Amino acid sequence: MDKFCYLGDMLSVAGDAVEARIQSGWNKFRQLVPLLTNKDISLIRRGKLYSSCVRSSMLHGSEAWLVRKENKVALQRAETRMVRWMCHDKVKDKAQVEFRERLEIDDIILVLQQNRLRRYGHVLQKEDADWVKKCMEYKVEGSRPKGRPNRTWREVVQVIITQ
C-alpha cells in the first residue's frame, strides 16, 4: 500500500501530504466562494474569513511537515490564485504583496513557520519525562546513509529561529 488516509490526512511513501492539504484548502475555498468574492463584504473581513477557514484547512498539521522547496512554491501558488480570485483581479502584473496588504493577511510560508515555532514552544514546555520531548531530543546512533541527508524537524526549526 503506497498511500492511505489517516485522520483526514493522506499519508504516502512519496510524502503527498502537502498536495492533499492544498486540495483540502481548494475544497473549502469553493464552499466559501459566495462569501469570499462578495463585494458587499469588506476585503478585511474576507481576509479574516480566508485565514480562519481556508488557510487553516490548508495548513492543518503543518507544524510536523518537512516541507521541500517545491511544496512551498505550490502553497504560495495556491494562495496567490485564491487571493487574486477574492480581490476580483485578473491582472498578473500587480505584486502579490499588494493583495495581501489589502486583505490584511500574512504570507502562507510565514504562517507555516509560526505554526512550527508554536509547536516547538509547546514541546519545550513539556516535562522532561514526557515521551514527546524525549522523541524530540533523541539522537539516533550510527551513521547516516550516503548523499545529502534529509533535514530533521528540529533542524528546520533551528533554521527558522536563527533567521
PyMOL commands that set and color helices and strands:
alter all, ss='L'
color gray80, all
select helices_A, chain A and resi 17-36+43-58+62-64+69-86+96-103+108-125+131-137+153-162
alter helices_A, ss='H'
color red, helices_A
select strands_A, chain A and resi 3-6+9-12
alter strands_A, ss='S'
color yellow, strands_A
deselect
rebuild
show_as cartoon
